[in-house]
Amino acid sequence: MARILVMIPSGEVYDHDNVRWYDFQNVQRFIDHYHNIGDAFVFDSSLKLLSFTELSTLTIVRYDEREIDRLRESFDYVVLRGSNYIHSDMNWEMAEQVLTRLKLPVLAFGIGAQAPTNGEINLSESTRNVLRIISESTASIGVRGAYTADVLANLGIRNTRIIGCPTAFRRNDPNLRISLPPIESVEKVGISVRREVSPAYAKDIRQYLTFHRDLIKSFAARFDVTLMAQGEIEEKKLVLGTDEQKEEAVRTLKENAWAGEWYFDEEIERLYRERLFYSDVVADYDACVSACDFVLGYRLHGNLMALANGVPSVYFTYDSRTREFADTFRIPSFDVFSEAKFRLSEFWQQSRFDDFNRAYARIYAEMSSFLSENNVPHLMKSGESKSAFRQYAIA
């Protein structure tokens, strides 16, 4: 068992390996703060795979030589929580200086690159240097998919292993399998919503939002739906806010230049008031998706949480991140910007989920091997991994 430092955590840890947002019971403290609780899913899931006795945070916003030296003597390695770190706007604060002095292994736990909607990815020198430090500190660097591995290969970093995301493996079940029930038996459907978006993620905001709106309405007309939000301020206020804050949220959504025109109509408002779910506690999402017969939608980790609990899920892809997740795990997915019409019957096929079942077993083995080859004590069962490392040639 190890003593670990966490770099860029997302929430407070309780009962050893459970995560919730900071001071979660004090709702008003963070009611106007946007934090994506999906990041806490990844943090929580990562801890559930690791064997450790002590956990603390590695601060990268300041450089304190005496504190860094103390941490080096007190801890065994650093966990970099998996997230979307490899993009043009990433701010690493003083991570380069801190990690250079710390000299501990840094476990990159499923990190990913974000492709811009136009042009090529342009990384700062700080990002390049931090990634090289991380790569050189361990036997392998864990990435979420082939696109991220290619980006790193172009930086000369080739000791990558595709491990997807810890959220998929939070139940630590190497034999997890999605078996579709008859579509006629499906009653409760969870829809993971992402109303807030930017042109950096979606190439056509109007199509993104109108498709999202129509998807919600069509499923609400057929099933008992729960709309699962993950941190947008207005959605959070509608669930956790005061009566005044709820009405303020509705006004803001109606007045928003994008949402008001393309998304938040009278039917969506009614569903938001009656069917919206949000929590600052990761375990609440476990319970929410487990109560569903089917989950679909726009949220990376909301959908992956469902699959991890054995609940069928379909992804709606709209950028490089969502496509990379769907490709890595062979998750049934639909391109929001395609000219095709989404039909549930075309996705409710066991063969599509058998592709996921096979990919899950393979990536589970990759994740287990990744932790073992980096000498990280973990709780995953060993699996047969068919590749030592993922080697990618520079295009």
C-alpha positions, -999 to +999 in steps of 0.1 A: +000+000+000+012+034-009+012+070+002+001+092-027-001+128-037-029+140-060-022+167-085-052+187-096-078+169-075-115+176-079-133+175-046-128+163-011-122+127-001-142+110+026-144+074+038-110+066+022-119+065-015-151+085-020-153+120-035-177+149-032-174+186-038-158+207-011-180+217+017-209+201-002-235+207+025-230+245+022-249+247-010-248+285-012-211+287-010-206+273-045-241+280-061-225+305-085-194+284-092-192+262-123-174+229-114-179+199-136-188+171-112-177+147-139-141+155-129-150+142-095-162+109-111-127+104-124-110+113-092-134+090-072-130+061-097-092+064-096-090+061-059-112+030-060-085+012-082-056+021-060-042+006-028-031+034-005-028+043+032-024+080+029-035+107+005-027+144+002-027+172-024+003+183-044+000+221-047+013+235-080+002+271-076+033+279-056+069+267-053+081+260-018+114+242-017+112+230+019+076+218+015+085+199-017+115+183+000+092+172+028+067+157+004+094+137-014+103+120+019+067+114+029+050+101-002+057+075-029+042+089-061+019+115-076-014+108-093-024+132-121-062+128-123-073+120-158-087+149-176-085+171-207-051+187-201-035+187-235-048+218-253-037+253-261-052+270-231-039+247-203-023+266-174+001+244-154+008+271-129+043+261-114+040+224-120+072+223-141+093+237-113+075+217-086+078+183-104+114+189-113+124+193-077+100+167-063+115+139-084+087+115-076+070+093-103+039+110-117+011+086-128-008+101-157-041+084-151-059+086-185-051+121-197-064+134-230-058+159-257-085+183-271-084+190-308-096+225-318-126+227-341-103+244-367-066+240-373-040+220-355-035+217-317-009+243-305+007+235-272+026+259-250+062+252-240+051+247-204+027+220-215+053+203-235+078+204-207+054+191-181+044+162-203+080+152-209+087+153-171+057+131-165+067+107-193+103+104-180+092+097-144+074+065-151+075+034-173+044+045-192+020+074-195-017+065-195-038+081-222-075+079-230-072+070-267-053+069-300-057+106-308-040+116-275-012+090-281-006+105-316-004+140-301+022+128-276+041+109-303+045+141-322+062+155-290+086+125-290+067+108-261+061+072-271+059+053-239+021+056-239-005+031-230-042+035-239-061+029-207-094+048-214-107+063-182-108+050-146-145+057-144-152+027-166-136+004-141-149+020-108-166-013-099-133-032-105-152-059-124-131-075-152-162-095-162-186-066-166-209-071-196-238-051-211-267-073-220-296-055-236-331-062-223-361-061-247-367-025-257-403-029-246-391-033-210-373+000-209-391+025-187-366+048-169-341+066-191-313+090-180-302+117-203-268+133-195-272+169-205-246+194-215-264+227-224-233+249-220-209+246-249-185+267-269-172+269-305-140+253-293-159+221-287-187+221-312-184+233-348-221+243-351-237+256-319-272+258-334-272+222-345-257+211-312-284+228-292-314+221-314-305+184-317-300+183-279-334+199-273-352+176-297-335+145-283-347+154-247-382+161-259-386+129-280-374+107-252-395+125-226-425+118-247-418+080-247-400+073-214-398+082-177-367+105-180-342+120-156-321+148-169-287+145-154-268+178-152-231+180-142-224+215-130-237+244-152-248+272-128-284+276-140-291+238-139-275+236-104-297+265-092-328+248-105-320+217-084-303+231-053-312+268-052-337+289-034-371+297-051-356+331-060-325+315-075-346+290-095-366+318-111-333+337-117-319+306-135-350+303-157-347+340-167-310+337-175-316+307-197-344+324-216-323+355-221-292+336-232-284+343-268-279+306-277-301+287-251-330+311-254-332+308-291-322+272-298-327+251-266-348+264-237-383+264-250-415+259-229-413+221-229-376+220-219-384+245-191-411+222-178-387+192-179-360+212-162-383+221-134-397+186-130-370+161-141-336+177-135-310+160-113-278+173-099-256+165-069-222+174-056-217+138-043-204+112-068-222+083-050-255+100-058-248+096-095-240+059-090-275+056-075-291+077-102-277+057-132-283+024-114-320+032-112-322+037-150-328+010-177-308+031-202-287+062-203-277+084-232-265+119-239-237+143-242-217+138-210-185+118-212-184+106-176-221+106-170-225+080-198-194+061-187-207+060-151-238+042-165-218+016-184-196+010-153-228+001-135-239-023-162-265+000-177-266+004-215-255+038-228-252+055-261-229+085-267-236+116-288-203+127-301-195+163-310-158+168-306-125+150-304-129+140-267-163+124-271-152+106-303-120+094-286-139+079-257-164+062-280-136+048-302-115+036-273-143+016-256-162+009-289-193+025-273-223+029-296-223+065-307-240+090-329-224+120-345-245+151-336-233+168-368-242+140-392-270+143-417-285+110-404-315+108-382-310+091-348-332+060-344-330+042-311-338+009-328-306+010-348-286+012-316-306-012-295-287-042-309-267-066-288-239-068-314-231-031-309-227-037-272-208-069-277-182-046-293-181-026-261-179-058-240-148-070-258-132-036-257-139-032-220-122-065-212-092-055-233-088-020-218-094-034-183-063-056-189-044-026-202-053-005-172-042-033-148-009-038-167-004+000-167-006+002-129+016-029-125+044-018-149+046+015-130+049-003-096+017+012-083-001-009-057-036-015-070-068-035-065-074-045-101-072-082-111-044-089-135-054-094-171-038-105-203-026-074-220-016-080-256+006-049-260+034-037-237+031-001-250+012+017-277+038+029-302+027+056-327+047+069-356+048+106-362+025+114-391 
